[in-house]
Amino acid sequence: MSETLHFAEHTLQEVALGIMAIVYTIRLIWLFRFKGGKERQPKTGLPGTTRAKGIVYSWLNVAMPWAMESTRKKLFLYLQFVIFHLGVVAAIGLSFVIPYLPQLLTYQFIVIGLQISIGAACFVGLMRIVRRAASPIMRKISSPDDYFSLILLTSWFFFAFLAVPNSLENGETIMLVYFILTAFFLIYVPFSKISHYLYYPFTRYWFGKSMGYRGIYPMVRKSK
């Protein structure tokens, strides 16, 4: 391994993670400056609903496609969402496995599993790029950051897929590009729309707490 690749795998990633952590800390400090509003109505709904149950239900809502009309009617788009985000987890995990636990990649089933997950996410990314560019409605609501983030993630998936075997037989170019993209991704994400996931636990907490108090969450379906 060259000094350049070692720098990319270790020092560069550590600096990028540090910058991301600092920016996220600042954003969370800013977020917690605002206090949630108090309820202005009496507690309503079924007696079995509580704020705690509403919070848990709200947090888990992303894993319940039947709970929202948009995901019930467009299950294929929901499956794309799941595949895409599992690919993100796999590609990020790979950036830790290669420098710190490379022995895991000696197991063929792990290599194949990572490549399936990341490869599927890359394919979904390509589908999303085409959909965003081809749909008149999607073009109208898309910003330059939407296109850039999506192209960046899809390119990152492509090089992560190639980097999974952790082989230097054909040179270091693929590994270097993957780790450089990972570092750029880590620094760029807090300043992009991708950072929405940072707010998910907090927004869903406040929303679930309010809906639980009002007796709306957890939702109860009446049998026909």
C-alpha positions as CSV (number, residue, x, y, z in Angstrom):
1,M,0.0,0.0,0.0
2,S,1.3,3.4,-1.0
3,E,1.5,6.3,1.5
4,T,-1.2,8.1,-0.6
5,L,-3.7,5.3,-0.2
6,H,-2.8,5.0,3.5
7,F,-3.4,8.7,4.0
8,A,-6.8,8.4,2.1
9,E,-7.9,5.4,4.2
10,H,-7.0,6.8,7.6
11,T,-6.0,10.5,8.0
12,L,-8.3,11.9,5.3
13,Q,-11.3,9.9,6.7
14,E,-10.6,10.9,10.2
15,V,-10.3,14.6,9.3
16,A,-13.6,14.4,7.3
17,L,-15.4,12.7,10.2
18,G,-14.1,15.3,12.6
19,I,-15.4,18.2,10.4
20,M,-18.8,16.5,10.0
21,A,-19.0,16.0,13.8
22,I,-18.2,19.6,14.4
23,V,-20.8,20.9,11.9
24,Y,-23.5,18.5,13.2
25,T,-22.8,19.6,16.8
26,I,-23.2,23.2,15.9
27,R,-26.4,22.5,14.0
28,L,-27.8,20.5,17.0
29,I,-26.9,23.3,19.4
30,W,-28.8,25.7,17.1
31,L,-31.7,23.3,16.9
32,F,-32.1,23.0,20.7
33,R,-32.3,26.7,21.0
34,F,-35.9,26.4,20.0
35,K,-38.5,25.0,22.4
36,G,-41.4,23.0,21.3
37,G,-44.8,24.7,21.7
38,K,-47.2,23.7,24.4
39,E,-50.5,21.9,23.6
40,R,-53.4,24.2,23.4
41,Q,-56.2,21.6,23.4
42,P,-57.3,19.0,26.0
43,K,-56.1,15.4,25.6
44,T,-58.3,13.6,23.1
45,G,-58.6,10.3,21.4
46,L,-58.6,6.7,22.7
47,P,-57.5,6.1,26.3
48,G,-54.8,3.7,25.1
49,T,-52.8,6.3,23.3
50,T,-50.0,8.1,25.2
51,R,-47.2,10.5,24.3
52,A,-44.6,7.7,24.8
53,K,-46.5,5.4,22.4
54,G,-46.9,8.2,19.9
55,I,-43.1,8.9,20.0
56,V,-42.2,5.2,19.4
57,Y,-44.8,4.9,16.6
58,S,-43.5,8.1,15.0
59,W,-39.9,6.9,15.0
60,L,-40.9,3.5,13.5
61,N,-43.2,5.0,10.9
62,V,-40.5,4.9,8.3
63,A,-40.5,1.1,8.6
64,M,-44.2,0.8,8.2
65,P,-45.2,1.4,4.6
66,W,-48.8,0.6,5.3
67,A,-49.1,3.5,7.7
68,M,-49.0,6.2,5.0
69,E,-51.1,6.5,1.9
70,S,-48.2,7.6,-0.2
71,T,-46.2,4.4,0.5
72,R,-49.2,2.1,0.4
73,K,-50.0,3.3,-3.1
74,K,-46.4,3.5,-4.4
75,L,-44.8,0.5,-2.8
76,F,-42.2,0.2,-5.6
77,L,-40.9,3.7,-4.7
78,Y,-40.8,2.7,-1.0
79,L,-38.7,-0.4,-1.9
80,Q,-36.3,1.9,-3.8
81,F,-36.0,4.0,-0.7
82,V,-35.2,1.0,1.4
83,I,-32.6,-0.4,-1.0
84,F,-31.0,3.0,-1.5
85,H,-30.5,3.7,2.2
86,L,-29.3,0.1,3.0
87,G,-26.7,0.8,0.3
88,V,-25.6,3.9,2.1
89,V,-25.2,2.0,5.3
90,A,-23.2,-0.7,3.5
91,A,-20.9,1.8,1.7
92,I,-20.2,3.8,4.8
93,G,-19.5,0.6,6.8
94,L,-17.1,-0.5,4.1
95,S,-15.0,2.7,4.7
96,F,-14.4,1.4,8.2
97,V,-14.1,-2.3,7.4
98,I,-11.3,-1.9,4.8
99,P,-8.8,0.1,7.0
100,Y,-9.7,-1.4,10.4
101,L,-11.2,-4.9,9.8
102,P,-10.0,-6.0,6.4
103,Q,-10.1,-9.7,7.5
104,L,-13.9,-9.6,7.3
105,L,-13.5,-9.3,3.5
106,T,-11.8,-12.6,3.3
107,Y,-15.2,-14.2,3.8
108,Q,-16.9,-14.5,0.4
109,F,-20.4,-14.3,1.7
110,I,-19.7,-10.8,3.2
111,V,-18.1,-9.6,0.0
112,I,-21.1,-10.9,-2.0
113,G,-23.6,-9.4,0.5
114,L,-21.9,-6.0,0.3
115,Q,-21.7,-6.0,-3.4
116,I,-25.4,-6.9,-3.8
117,S,-26.5,-4.2,-1.4
118,I,-24.3,-1.5,-2.8
119,G,-24.8,-2.6,-6.4
120,A,-28.6,-2.5,-6.0
121,A,-28.4,1.0,-4.4
122,C,-26.3,2.1,-7.4
123,F,-28.9,0.8,-9.8
124,V,-31.7,2.6,-7.8
125,G,-29.6,5.8,-7.9
126,L,-29.5,5.6,-11.7
127,M,-33.2,5.1,-11.8
128,R,-33.7,8.1,-9.6
129,I,-31.5,10.3,-11.8
130,V,-33.5,9.3,-14.9
131,R,-36.8,9.8,-13.1
132,R,-35.8,13.3,-11.8
133,A,-34.6,14.4,-15.2
134,A,-37.4,12.9,-17.2
135,S,-40.4,13.9,-15.1
136,P,-41.6,17.5,-15.7
137,I,-42.9,17.7,-12.1
138,M,-39.7,16.4,-10.6
139,R,-37.7,18.9,-12.7
140,K,-39.7,21.8,-11.4
141,I,-39.2,20.9,-7.7
142,S,-35.5,19.9,-8.0
143,S,-32.7,22.2,-7.1
144,P,-29.1,21.9,-8.3
145,D,-28.2,20.3,-5.0
146,D,-30.7,17.5,-5.6
147,Y,-29.0,16.6,-8.9
148,F,-25.5,17.0,-7.5
149,S,-26.2,14.9,-4.3
150,L,-27.9,12.1,-6.3
151,I,-25.1,11.9,-8.9
152,L,-22.5,12.1,-6.1
153,L,-24.1,9.2,-4.2
154,T,-24.6,7.1,-7.3
155,S,-21.0,7.5,-8.3
156,W,-19.9,6.7,-4.8
157,F,-21.9,3.5,-4.9
158,F,-20.2,2.5,-8.1
159,F,-16.7,2.9,-6.8
160,A,-17.7,1.3,-3.4
161,F,-19.0,-1.7,-5.3
162,L,-15.7,-2.1,-7.1
163,A,-13.7,-1.5,-3.9
164,V,-15.5,-4.2,-1.9
165,P,-13.0,-7.1,-2.6
166,N,-10.2,-4.8,-1.2
167,S,-7.8,-5.9,-3.9
168,L,-4.9,-3.9,-5.2
169,E,-4.0,-6.3,-8.1
170,N,-5.1,-3.8,-10.7
171,G,-3.6,-0.7,-8.9
172,E,-4.9,1.7,-6.3
173,T,-7.0,4.0,-8.4
174,I,-10.4,2.5,-7.5
175,M,-9.6,2.5,-3.8
176,L,-8.3,6.0,-3.9
177,V,-11.4,7.3,-5.7
178,Y,-13.7,5.5,-3.3
179,F,-12.0,6.9,-0.2
180,I,-11.7,10.4,-1.7
181,L,-15.4,10.4,-2.6
182,T,-16.2,9.1,0.9
183,A,-14.2,11.9,2.5
184,F,-15.9,14.5,0.3
185,F,-19.3,13.0,1.0
186,L,-18.7,13.2,4.8
187,I,-17.8,16.9,4.6
188,Y,-20.4,17.8,2.0
189,V,-23.4,16.1,3.6
190,P,-23.9,18.4,6.6
191,F,-24.2,21.4,4.2
192,S,-26.5,19.6,1.7
193,K,-30.2,18.5,1.7
194,I,-28.9,15.0,2.6
195,S,-28.5,16.2,6.2
196,H,-32.3,15.7,6.6
197,Y,-31.5,12.4,8.4
198,L,-29.9,14.4,11.2
199,Y,-33.2,15.9,12.1
200,Y,-35.3,12.8,11.7
201,P,-35.1,11.5,15.4
202,F,-35.9,15.0,16.7
203,T,-38.7,16.0,14.3
204,R,-40.4,12.6,14.7
205,Y,-40.0,12.8,18.5
206,W,-41.9,16.1,18.7
207,F,-44.5,15.1,16.1
208,G,-45.1,11.7,17.8
209,K,-45.3,13.3,21.2
210,S,-48.0,15.8,20.0
211,M,-49.9,13.2,18.0
212,G,-49.8,10.8,21.0
213,Y,-51.2,13.5,23.3
214,R,-54.0,14.1,20.8
215,G,-54.8,10.4,20.6
216,I,-53.9,10.1,16.9
217,Y,-50.7,8.0,17.3
218,P,-50.5,5.1,17.4
219,M,-53.1,4.8,14.6
220,V,-55.8,2.2,15.1
221,R,-57.3,0.6,12.1
222,K,-60.9,-0.5,12.4
223,S,-61.6,-3.9,10.9
224,K,-64.2,-4.0,8.2
